[in-house]
Amino acid sequence: MSTAPVSSAVPTLDEDLEDAAASRTGPGEVPPGVRRARAWLSRVIEPGSVDFWRFVDDAGPVEAVRRLRARRAPERITVLVGSRVDDDRTVDDLQRATRAGARLVVPEDDEWPGYPLHSLTLATSEEPEDFRHQEDRTRSPVPPVGLWVRGNGRLDDVVDRSVAIVGSRASTAYGEHVAGEMAAGLGERGWTVLSGGAFGIDAAAHRGALAVGGTTVAVLACGVDRVYPAAHGALFSRIAESGLIVSELPPGCAPLRHRFLVRNRLIAGLTRGTVVVEAAARSGAQATAKRARRLGKQVMVVPGPVTSAMSVGCHELLRDTESGAQLVASAAHVIDAVGGLGVDLAGAAERPATPRDGLSDLALRVLDACPVRAGVPPERLASIAGCDVLEVLRVLPALEVAGLVQWTGTGWRVAPAPRKKATPSR
């Protein structure tokens, strides 16, 4: 007698959508159909379309997918989706993400970073209804329909106190040093460093945070299961272990050029501010800074040598009075700009102490009157300093104790600097 095999077929997309439409879930529970709907939406259209995002936001993800698949969506939206409407790779995408140690985080999840991404929603609300007058897709401030996340940390917690550090791929040693030091300083103070995972400044920022055991996030322009650039395989593995790798594109998606431009809005939107370390006259880092400014986020710039082509974009941002860019030179400056009011304040720059610190005006005048070589009597000092002899005699002992003046036997002079001890030769 044969036993019929137990069916383990995965529900179809339409079945999951129907269940999600009829389900009543409690707080924090996301029906499989909702997640699957957003997985489908993340693949059928390139990110950045204002009209498409508004359609999904108004109808909801489940109903939006049902209308599109039933050819009941507005013509404009149908045109945007095109031939991808019949392409359902949701099961494969979700399984591929699981194999890569990733997951799809959706706005219905508790860990969705709603607060920082709300700036994108507000900016999108300002876009006109007529698509012909809307911002170009590569520059639009549209929120993502979902985020594919690789790593164990909660997305909302990781980006809560985060700063983006961006810059040129063709960076200089100066730029990489500054980016690494700044990222390390932020990591030591419990801030997350976010960047794009590229060569140059991005990589230096990620490595700087990792060097001090800090948290860093790489926002990619391809699937989270892909390594681009290929040389950053080890770096991405380290980032995923202690931080997160994020993309709005499904697993397997290639790093096409236009996707980097669209990705920039996420780097600006997820963080409290963006630091541009090095940027040429035309650069993606400048584009990210402009996105941050439009979203109401703090723009910060590290100045460079005026002779460096890699700092031209930085200096232009600082010269642009409308950009609101703030000059920063350290992690403390960055935290002072984006941290909590009255909590994260940068201290004053340290100044090396000298024996002259704290001297009275009279003492400084007498000290300046003392010659360097031959000693002179108090009367001569009084004449040069413009004071009474008794006042000179009153401050000279204190100056001598401080090691600033010396009695030569015939008069007073400036005390010579102590000689350095010679290092014995071996």
Helices and strands as residue ranges (DSSP letters): H 13-22, H 32-44, H 50-59, H 61-69, H 75-81, G 82-86, H 90-99, E 102-105, H 114-125, G 131-133, E 147-150, H 155-160, E 162-166, H 173-188, E 192-195, H 201-211, E 216-219, G 230-232, H 233-242, E 244-247, H 257-270, E 273-276, H 284-294, E 298-301, G 309-311, H 312-319, E 326-327, H 331-338, H 361-369, H 378-385, H 389-401, E 405-407, E 412-414
